Amino acid sequence: MSRTSAAMLDRLRCLLLAALPQHALSRVIFRLTRIRTRWKDPLVRWFIGAFGVDMSEALPSDPARYASFNDFFTRPLKPEVRPLAVDRAHEGRRPHLPDRTGRR
């Protein structure tokens, strides 16, 4: 595919997305992700395989233990997976902006 046709395809996608009723679509997706159904497990397993989700980082790591698709997406992680950096020296500072004295 040439660069020109790829750019036109991107523009077409943007136009189609802009034509969608965003708020209504958001409400529908919100409700769909919270439905508790038997189709949740195959869908979650497909998502894990398709996007390479490392379930060893999750609590719980068994995909069947999530009640809904939303529970899977908002799953807690094990504490050691992404520890928080506790560096409060710069808390509340904006190093890209000058302080009251004009220094950065």
N, C-alpha and C positions, 0 to 999 in steps of 0.2 A: 504494500500500500504506500503510495507516495505521501510526502509531507503535506501537500495541498489537500488531498482527499482525507487524510487523517484530521486535519484542522477543520475541514467542513463537517466531518462526522462528529467531532467534539462540539461544534456549534449547534448541530442538529440535536444532540443529546441535551445541551443546555436549554435550548428552546422547548424541548419536550418536558424537561423537568420544571421549567418556569411555568408551563401551562397547567401543571398539576395543582390541585387545591392543597397547599402545603399543610394548613392547620387540620383539615379533615383527614388527610393521609397520616399525619402524626398521631391523631387520636385513634385511628384504626390500628396502626402499628402498636401503639401503647397497649391497646386491649388484646391484640393478637399475641403479644409476647407474654401476657399474663394468664393465658388460658392453660388450664391443666388438662392435658389430653394424652392419649397413648402415643400420639405422633411426636411428642416432645423428645422422647429418647432417641429415635432414629435421626431426627433432625439435629440434635445436639451431637450425636456421634459423627454425623456427616460433617458438621461444622468443625469439630475437633480435627478430623482427618484433612479436610480441605484447607484449613488455615494453620495447621501445625500447632495447635494449642497444647502446651505442656501441662497436663493435668496433675503431674507430681507436685506442682507448685500450689495447687488449690486445696482448700479445706471445705468440704470433703473432696477427695480426688476421684470418687466414683460418680460418673455423670448421671447415673440413674437416681441419685439421691437429691437431685434438684427438682423442685416441684413444678417449675415452669421455665420457659426459655429465658425469661428475665432473671430468674434466680441464678441461672447459669452465667449470664453476662455480668451480673453484679456479685459474683462469688468472692468470698474472702480468700486471701492468699496466706500462706504460712508466713509467720513473722520474719523468718530468716531469708525469705526470698527477696524482699525489697526493704531492707532496713531504712528507717528514717535517719537522715543526717541531722544530728542535734548540734547545730552551730548557730547559736543565738547572737553572736557578735554582730551580724549584719541584718538581724531581724528588723524589719520596718524601714531599712535604708534603701535608697534607690541610687545605686552607684553610677547610673547613667545620667543622673541629674545633679547639678551643683547643690551643695548644702547652703545654709544661711550665710556663710562667709564667702561663698563663691567658689569654694574648692570642690573638687570631685572626690 
